């Protein structure tokens, strides 16, 4: 058993609360103390409601004492990503335009977490409207990396990744359109999971058929990822996608046998995606773990030649639909990257949309051709190591200039375009001690099998158990252009 409450996994902590070894109030006190200790150095938590959380923890302890049946996440303290609406608690999406917005209702993922027994305590930082994979905004400033507090924690779920890595909490809710669960997981040495389409539904008043964005979990263990999915997955009548997966799937065993599993590995996704050489060299050494487990690893990739077009146009359309009206009202205080994405979406023509649909069809055909030969696709999660947190985004990757704020995220974006379930697992550290993540993808709705394969790697390596040592000095940051 770990020495401190913060080191416990969600499975361990909820078990301890059920057994009355730890009370919900004790778990919350540790959570709040940890925020007070580490937040000055990494700026990950931007809203905190200790009184409300203490009331919830007290209610949880009363329920424990009553002998009633306890929900799966009973008494588990958690801050939530600030792009996920929380009823009665400020939700700013990292924007000055929404600095005082307090929703009346929870987003579905938050409602399900609360119903599962979570003690909500506050919100974690995001880039403005979740745009980009580096967490900074004009309202709260920059969130930095627990392993190197002058460097980026990634984004847009950067605040979530930072608090999970810092042992503030065991799991957290995030979202992912172009890598927002995976890149911060890679940067912060935690697990990030982007589920298959509508496995965790995302109701929308604007576009109930939207498919590119996802909500999902971060944790320090794959077992905790499965626990999170078991309480948040399941259909919702407001979302007309296929039913996805029964949450019971995520309560099945995580044990697996990797003998004979066929893995395709790619350095550049077959389309010349640049990746820093140290990352590639390190990950190729890590692939031996799968071979030692009996898997067959070969260089192979799905055909991603259509992925950039599909991702770019779909993202632009979603941004225009979701944020276009807000830009008309408050565009003068919203960052230029959001303007660029919205304007790109508004400029799309009928021909563009027809071409996007055809490209997505060809992309899916390439994906299915790949999975006719392989079970799993492995690739670099992030193209760069955690970078200077004062930058808006890296100016170049492996010598290749970044033309837009999305270019350095292509390793995640091209997989988003496929709609596949994708997992980032901790895969070790660079020579300078910076985390590196391995990205794993499997076929549609094989989410639980993907988690099993990720856990097999995790059990052999144990990298996520390496905690950061957060200095007491507070970095002084001023975000600049790339």
C-alpha positions as CSV (number, residue, x, y, z in Angstrom):
1,X,0.0,0.0,0.0
2,X,1.4,3.5,-0.9
3,X,2.5,5.6,2.0
4,X,0.2,8.6,1.3
5,X,-3.5,9.0,0.3
6,X,-2.4,10.8,-2.9
7,X,-0.4,7.9,-4.1
8,X,-3.4,5.6,-4.0
9,X,-5.1,4.7,-7.3
10,X,-8.9,5.2,-7.6
11,X,-9.5,1.5,-7.2
12,X,-7.4,1.5,-4.0
13,X,-8.8,4.7,-2.5
14,X,-12.5,3.8,-3.1
15,X,-11.8,0.3,-1.6
16,X,-10.2,1.9,1.5
17,X,-13.2,4.3,1.9
18,X,-15.6,1.4,1.6
19,X,-13.7,-0.6,4.2
20,X,-13.7,2.5,6.5
21,X,-9.9,2.6,6.5
22,X,-10.0,6.1,5.2
23,X,-13.0,8.5,5.4
24,X,-14.1,10.6,2.5
25,X,-13.3,13.7,4.6
26,X,-9.7,12.5,5.1
27,X,-9.4,11.8,1.3
28,X,-10.7,15.3,0.6
29,X,-8.4,16.9,3.2
30,X,-5.3,15.3,1.5
31,X,-6.6,16.4,-1.9
32,X,-7.0,20.0,-0.8
33,X,-3.7,20.1,1.0
34,X,-2.0,18.8,-2.1
35,X,-3.6,21.5,-4.2
36,X,-2.3,24.1,-1.7
37,X,1.2,22.6,-1.9
38,X,1.6,22.2,-5.6
39,X,-0.6,24.7,-7.3
40,X,1.7,27.7,-6.8
41,X,4.3,25.8,-8.9
42,X,2.2,24.4,-11.7
43,X,-1.0,26.5,-11.7
44,X,-3.3,23.6,-12.6
45,X,-6.4,24.3,-10.4
46,X,-8.2,27.5,-11.3
47,X,-11.4,27.2,-9.3
48,X,-11.8,25.6,-5.9
49,X,-14.9,25.1,-3.7
50,X,-13.6,23.6,-0.4
51,X,-16.8,24.3,1.5
52,X,-19.0,22.6,-1.1
53,X,-16.6,19.7,-1.4
54,X,-16.5,19.3,2.4
55,X,-20.3,19.1,2.5
56,X,-20.2,16.4,-0.2
57,X,-17.5,14.4,1.7
58,X,-19.5,14.6,4.9
59,X,-22.6,13.3,3.1
60,X,-20.4,10.5,1.7
61,X,-19.2,9.5,5.1
62,X,-22.8,9.5,6.4
63,X,-23.7,7.1,3.5
64,X,-20.8,4.9,4.4
65,X,-22.0,4.7,8.0
66,X,-25.6,4.0,7.0
67,X,-24.7,0.6,5.6
68,X,-26.4,1.5,2.3
69,X,-25.0,0.3,-1.1
70,X,-22.2,2.6,-2.1
71,X,-21.6,3.9,-5.7
72,X,-18.4,2.9,-7.6
73,X,-16.5,6.1,-7.0
74,X,-17.8,6.7,-3.5
75,X,-16.0,9.5,-1.8
76,X,-13.4,10.1,-4.5
77,X,-12.2,13.7,-4.7
78,X,-11.8,15.3,-8.1
79,X,-11.4,18.6,-9.9
80,X,-12.9,18.7,-13.3
81,X,-11.7,20.1,-16.7
82,X,-12.9,23.7,-17.1
83,X,-14.4,22.9,-20.5
84,X,-16.8,20.5,-18.9
85,X,-19.9,22.3,-17.5
86,X,-20.4,21.9,-13.7
87,X,-23.8,23.0,-12.3
88,X,-23.4,25.9,-9.8
89,X,-19.6,26.0,-10.3
90,X,-17.8,28.5,-12.6
91,X,-17.0,27.1,-16.0
92,X,-14.9,29.5,-18.0
93,X,-13.4,27.4,-20.8
94,X,-10.3,29.4,-20.1
95,X,-11.8,32.5,-21.7
96,X,-12.2,36.1,-20.5
97,X,-15.5,36.0,-22.4
98,X,-16.9,33.5,-19.9
99,X,-15.0,34.6,-16.8
100,X,-18.3,34.7,-14.7
101,X,-20.3,31.9,-16.4
102,X,-21.9,29.5,-14.0
103,X,-23.9,26.7,-15.7
104,X,-27.3,25.5,-14.5
105,X,-26.6,21.9,-15.4
106,X,-23.8,19.4,-15.5
107,X,-22.4,18.0,-18.8
108,X,-23.2,14.4,-19.1
109,X,-19.8,13.1,-18.1
110,X,-19.9,15.3,-14.9
111,X,-23.4,14.1,-14.1
112,X,-22.4,10.5,-14.4
113,X,-19.2,11.0,-12.3
114,X,-21.3,12.7,-9.5
115,X,-23.9,9.9,-9.7
116,X,-21.0,7.5,-9.2
117,X,-20.0,9.2,-5.9
118,X,-17.3,11.7,-6.9
119,X,-16.7,14.6,-4.5
120,X,-16.3,17.6,-6.8
121,X,-13.9,20.2,-5.5
122,X,-13.1,22.6,-8.4
123,X,-11.9,23.0,-11.9
124,X,-8.6,22.5,-13.7
125,X,-7.0,24.8,-16.3
126,X,-7.4,24.6,-20.1
127,X,-6.3,26.6,-23.2
128,X,-9.0,29.0,-24.3
129,X,-11.9,26.9,-25.6
130,X,-9.7,23.9,-25.5
131,X,-7.9,25.1,-28.7
132,X,-4.4,23.8,-28.9
133,X,-2.4,21.3,-26.9
134,X,-0.6,23.8,-24.6
135,X,-2.5,25.1,-21.6
136,X,-2.4,28.8,-21.3
137,X,-5.0,31.6,-21.3
138,X,-5.4,35.3,-20.5
139,X,-7.8,34.5,-17.6
140,X,-5.7,32.2,-15.5
141,X,-2.2,32.0,-17.1
142,X,-0.2,28.9,-17.9
143,X,-0.3,25.4,-16.4
144,X,3.2,23.8,-16.3
145,X,4.6,20.4,-16.1
146,X,5.0,18.7,-12.7
147,X,8.2,17.0,-14.0
148,X,9.7,20.3,-15.1
149,X,7.6,23.4,-14.0
150,X,9.1,25.7,-16.6
151,X,7.8,23.5,-19.4
152,X,4.4,22.8,-21.0
153,X,2.0,20.3,-19.4
154,X,0.4,19.8,-22.8
155,X,-3.3,20.4,-23.4
156,X,-6.1,20.9,-23.7
157,X,-6.5,18.6,-20.7
158,X,-3.2,20.0,-19.3
159,X,-4.6,20.9,-15.9
160,X,-6.1,17.4,-15.6
161,X,-2.8,15.7,-16.5
162,X,-0.9,17.9,-14.1
163,X,-3.1,17.2,-11.1
164,X,-3.2,13.5,-11.7
165,X,0.6,13.3,-12.1
166,X,1.0,15.5,-9.0
167,X,-1.0,13.0,-6.9
168,X,-3.7,15.6,-6.2
169,X,-6.2,13.1,-7.5
170,X,-6.2,9.6,-9.0
171,X,-8.3,10.2,-12.0
172,X,-9.8,13.1,-13.9
173,X,-12.2,13.9,-16.8
174,X,-10.9,15.4,-20.0
175,X,-11.8,15.8,-23.6
176,X,-10.0,15.2,-26.9
177,X,-10.5,16.6,-30.4
178,X,-6.9,16.7,-31.6
179,X,-5.0,15.0,-28.8
180,X,-6.2,16.8,-25.7
181,X,-6.3,13.6,-23.6
182,X,-3.2,12.0,-25.2
183,X,-0.6,14.8,-25.6
184,X,-0.8,16.0,-22.0
185,X,-0.8,12.4,-20.8
186,X,2.4,11.9,-22.7
187,X,3.9,15.1,-21.3
188,X,2.9,14.4,-17.7
189,X,3.6,10.6,-17.5
190,X,0.0,9.5,-17.1
191,X,-2.5,7.5,-19.0
192,X,-5.0,9.2,-21.4
193,X,-7.8,7.5,-23.2
194,X,-9.9,8.7,-26.2
195,X,-12.8,6.3,-26.5
196,X,-14.6,5.2,-29.6
197,X,-17.4,7.4,-31.0
198,X,-20.3,8.0,-28.5
199,X,-19.0,5.4,-26.0
200,X,-19.3,8.4,-23.6
201,X,-22.0,10.5,-25.4
202,X,-21.6,14.2,-25.9
203,X,-25.1,15.8,-26.2
204,X,-25.1,19.0,-28.1
205,X,-27.7,21.7,-28.9
206,X,-25.7,22.6,-32.0
207,X,-24.8,19.3,-33.6
208,X,-25.9,16.1,-32.1
209,X,-24.1,14.2,-34.9
210,X,-20.7,15.6,-34.2
211,X,-18.1,12.8,-34.0
212,X,-14.6,14.3,-33.8
213,X,-14.6,15.5,-30.2
214,X,-14.6,13.0,-27.3
215,X,-14.7,13.1,-23.6
216,X,-12.7,10.6,-21.6
217,X,-10.4,9.9,-18.7
218,X,-6.9,10.4,-17.4
219,X,-5.4,8.3,-14.6
220,X,-2.1,6.8,-13.4
221,X,-3.2,3.3,-14.1
222,X,-5.1,1.6,-16.9
223,X,-7.2,-0.2,-14.2
224,X,-8.5,3.3,-13.1
225,X,-9.2,4.2,-16.7
226,X,-11.5,1.1,-17.0
227,X,-13.1,2.1,-13.7
228,X,-13.8,5.6,-15.0
229,X,-15.3,4.2,-18.2
230,X,-17.5,1.8,-16.3
231,X,-19.4,4.7,-14.8
232,X,-19.4,7.1,-17.7
233,X,-20.0,4.9,-20.7
234,X,-23.5,4.1,-22.0
235,X,-26.1,5.5,-24.4
236,X,-27.9,8.8,-24.1
237,X,-31.2,9.5,-26.0
238,X,-30.0,13.0,-27.0
239,X,-27.1,11.5,-29.1
240,X,-28.2,9.6,-32.2
241,X,-24.9,7.7,-32.7
242,X,-24.9,3.9,-32.4
243,X,-25.2,2.8,-28.8
244,X,-21.5,2.3,-28.5
245,X,-20.5,0.0,-25.6
246,X,-22.3,-1.3,-22.6
247,X,-20.5,0.0,-19.4
248,X,-20.4,-3.6,-18.2
249,X,-17.7,-4.2,-20.8
250,X,-15.4,-2.1,-18.8
251,X,-16.0,-4.2,-15.6
252,X,-14.6,-7.3,-17.3
253,X,-11.1,-8.6,-16.7
254,X,-8.1,-6.7,-17.8
255,X,-6.0,-9.8,-18.1
256,X,-4.8,-10.7,-21.6
257,X,-2.3,-12.8,-23.5
258,X,-0.3,-10.9,-26.1
259,X,1.2,-13.9,-27.8
260,X,0.6,-13.6,-31.5
261,X,-0.9,-10.1,-31.3
262,X,0.1,-8.3,-34.5
263,X,1.3,-4.7,-34.0
264,X,2.1,-2.2,-36.7
265,X,4.5,0.5,-35.7
266,X,5.1,3.7,-37.6
267,X,7.7,6.5,-37.1
268,X,5.9,9.1,-39.3
269,X,2.4,7.7,-40.0
270,X,3.5,7.1,-43.6
271,X,2.9,10.7,-44.4
272,X,6.1,12.3,-43.2
273,X,4.9,13.5,-39.8
274,X,8.1,14.9,-38.1
275,X,9.0,13.6,-34.7
276,X,12.0,14.5,-32.5
277,X,14.7,11.8,-33.0
278,X,15.1,11.1,-29.3
279,X,11.4,10.2,-29.0
280,X,11.6,7.8,-31.9
281,X,14.8,6.1,-30.6
282,X,13.3,5.7,-27.2
283,X,10.0,4.3,-28.3
284,X,11.6,1.8,-30.6
285,X,13.5,0.4,-27.7
286,X,10.2,0.2,-25.7
287,X,8.5,-1.9,-28.4
288,X,10.7,-4.8,-27.3
289,X,8.4,-5.0,-24.3
290,X,5.6,-6.2,-26.6
291,X,7.9,-8.7,-28.3
292,X,9.0,-10.1,-24.9
293,X,5.2,-10.6,-24.2
294,X,5.0,-12.6,-27.5
295,X,3.6,-10.0,-29.8
296,X,4.8,-9.5,-33.4
297,X,5.9,-6.0,-34.1
298,X,6.4,-4.8,-37.7
299,X,6.8,-1.4,-39.4
300,X,3.3,-0.8,-40.9
301,X,0.7,2.0,-40.9
302,X,-2.8,2.6,-42.0
303,X,-3.1,4.9,-45.0
304,X,-3.3,8.3,-43.4
305,X,-3.1,10.3,-46.7
306,X,-6.6,11.6,-46.2
307,X,-6.4,12.2,-42.5
308,X,-5.2,15.9,-42.5
309,X,-8.0,17.0,-44.8
310,X,-10.7,15.1,-42.7
311,X,-9.4,16.4,-39.4
312,X,-8.8,20.0,-40.6
313,X,-12.2,20.5,-42.2
314,X,-14.2,18.7,-39.6
315,X,-12.5,20.5,-36.7
316,X,-13.1,23.9,-38.5
317,X,-16.8,23.1,-39.1
318,X,-17.2,22.1,-35.4
319,X,-15.5,25.3,-34.2
320,X,-17.6,27.5,-36.5
321,X,-20.8,25.8,-35.3
322,X,-19.9,25.9,-31.6
323,X,-18.0,29.2,-31.3
324,X,-19.0,31.3,-34.3
325,X,-21.9,33.1,-32.4
326,X,-19.7,33.8,-29.4
327,X,-17.0,35.3,-31.6
328,X,-19.6,37.7,-33.1
329,X,-20.4,38.9,-29.5
330,X,-17.0,38.8,-27.8
331,X,-14.4,38.1,-30.4
332,X,-12.2,41.0,-29.3
333,X,-11.1,39.1,-26.2
334,X,-10.7,35.6,-27.8
335,X,-7.3,34.4,-28.9
336,X,-6.4,34.5,-32.6
337,X,-6.1,30.7,-33.0
338,X,-9.8,30.3,-32.2
339,X,-10.6,33.1,-34.8
340,X,-8.5,31.2,-37.4
341,X,-10.3,27.9,-36.8
342,X,-13.8,29.5,-36.8
343,X,-13.1,31.5,-40.0
344,X,-11.8,28.4,-41.7
345,X,-15.0,26.6,-40.9
346,X,-17.2,29.5,-42.1
347,X,-15.3,29.6,-45.4
348,X,-16.0,25.9,-46.2
349,X,-18.0,25.4,-49.3
350,X,-20.4,22.6,-50.3
351,X,-17.6,21.2,-52.5
352,X,-15.3,21.2,-49.4
353,X,-17.8,19.2,-47.4
354,X,-18.4,16.7,-50.2
355,X,-14.6,16.2,-50.5
356,X,-14.3,15.8,-46.8
357,X,-17.0,13.1,-46.7
358,X,-15.3,11.3,-49.6
359,X,-11.9,11.6,-48.0
360,X,-13.3,10.2,-44.7
361,X,-14.7,7.2,-46.6
362,X,-11.3,6.5,-48.2
363,X,-9.6,6.9,-44.8
364,X,-11.9,4.4,-43.2
365,X,-11.2,1.9,-46.0
366,X,-7.5,2.3,-45.3
367,X,-8.0,1.8,-41.6
368,X,-10.0,-1.4,-42.2
369,X,-7.4,-2.7,-44.6
370,X,-4.8,-2.2,-41.9
371,X,-6.8,-4.0,-39.2
372,X,-7.4,-6.9,-41.6
373,X,-3.6,-7.6,-41.1
374,X,-2.9,-6.1,-37.6
375,X,-4.6,-6.0,-34.2
376,X,-2.9,-2.8,-32.9
377,X,-1.3,0.3,-34.2
378,X,1.6,1.9,-32.3
379,X,3.0,5.3,-32.9
380,X,4.6,8.3,-31.1
381,X,2.0,10.1,-29.1
382,X,3.7,13.6,-29.1
383,X,6.1,14.8,-31.8
384,X,8.1,16.8,-29.3
385,X,9.2,16.6,-25.7
386,X,7.6,19.1,-23.2
387,X,8.7,22.5,-24.4
388,X,9.2,26.0,-23.0
389,X,5.9,27.0,-21.4
390,X,6.3,30.6,-22.5
391,X,5.8,29.6,-26.1
392,X,2.3,29.5,-27.7
393,X,3.4,26.4,-29.6
394,X,6.7,24.9,-30.9
395,X,8.0,26.9,-33.9
396,X,9.3,23.8,-35.5
397,X,9.5,20.0,-35.0
398,X,12.7,18.1,-35.9
399,X,13.7,21.0,-38.1
400,X,10.3,21.3,-39.9
401,X,8.6,24.7,-39.4
402,X,5.1,24.8,-37.9
403,X,2.8,26.8,-40.1
404,X,-0.2,26.6,-37.8
405,X,-0.7,26.0,-34.1
406,X,-2.0,22.5,-35.0
407,X,1.1,21.2,-36.9
408,X,3.0,20.0,-33.9
409,X,-0.1,17.9,-32.9
410,X,-0.5,15.9,-36.2
411,X,0.6,12.7,-34.5
412,X,-2.6,12.9,-32.5
413,X,-4.8,14.6,-35.0
414,X,-4.4,12.0,-37.8
415,X,-5.7,9.3,-35.4
416,X,-8.6,11.6,-34.3
417,X,-9.6,11.7,-37.9
418,X,-10.1,7.9,-38.0
419,X,-12.5,7.9,-35.1
420,X,-10.6,5.0,-33.5
421,X,-10.2,4.4,-29.8
422,X,-6.7,5.6,-28.8
423,X,-4.6,5.2,-25.7
424,X,-1.5,7.0,-24.5
425,X,0.5,5.1,-22.0
426,X,3.7,6.2,-20.1
427,X,6.7,4.8,-21.9
428,X,9.6,6.2,-20.0
429,X,11.7,9.3,-19.9
430,X,14.1,11.2,-22.1
431,X,17.8,11.7,-21.2
432,X,16.7,14.9,-19.4
433,X,14.1,13.1,-17.4
434,X,11.0,14.3,-19.5
435,X,8.1,11.9,-19.9
436,X,7.5,10.2,-23.3
437,X,4.2,8.5,-24.2
438,X,3.4,5.7,-26.5
439,X,0.2,5.9,-28.6
440,X,-1.8,2.8,-29.2
441,X,-4.9,2.4,-31.4
442,X,-7.2,-0.5,-32.1
443,X,-10.3,-1.0,-34.3
444,X,-13.6,0.7,-33.6
445,X,-15.4,-0.4,-30.4
446,X,-12.5,-2.7,-29.3
447,X,-11.9,-0.2,-26.4
448,X,-11.6,-2.8,-23.7
449,X,-9.2,-4.9,-25.6
450,X,-7.1,-1.8,-26.2
451,X,-7.0,-1.2,-22.5
452,X,-6.0,-4.7,-21.9
453,X,-3.0,-4.4,-24.2
454,X,-2.1,-1.0,-22.7
455,X,-2.2,-2.6,-19.2
456,X,0.1,-5.4,-20.3
457,X,2.7,-2.8,-21.3
458,X,2.1,-0.9,-18.1
459,X,2.6,-4.0,-16.0
460,X,6.0,-4.7,-17.6
461,X,7.3,-1.2,-17.3
462,X,5.7,0.7,-14.4
463,X,6.7,4.1,-15.6
464,X,3.7,5.9,-14.2
465,X,4.7,5.0,-10.7
466,X,7.6,7.5,-11.0
467,X,6.3,10.6,-9.3
468,X,7.4,14.1,-10.0
469,X,9.4,16.1,-7.5
470,X,7.8,19.5,-7.7
471,X,10.1,22.3,-6.6
472,X,8.8,25.0,-4.2
473,X,10.0,27.8,-6.5
474,X,7.3,29.3,-8.6
475,X,8.3,29.9,-12.2
476,X,7.6,33.3,-13.7
477,X,6.1,32.8,-17.1
478,X,5.1,35.2,-19.9
479,X,3.6,33.5,-22.9
480,X,5.1,34.7,-26.2
481,X,4.6,33.8,-29.9
482,X,6.2,30.7,-31.3
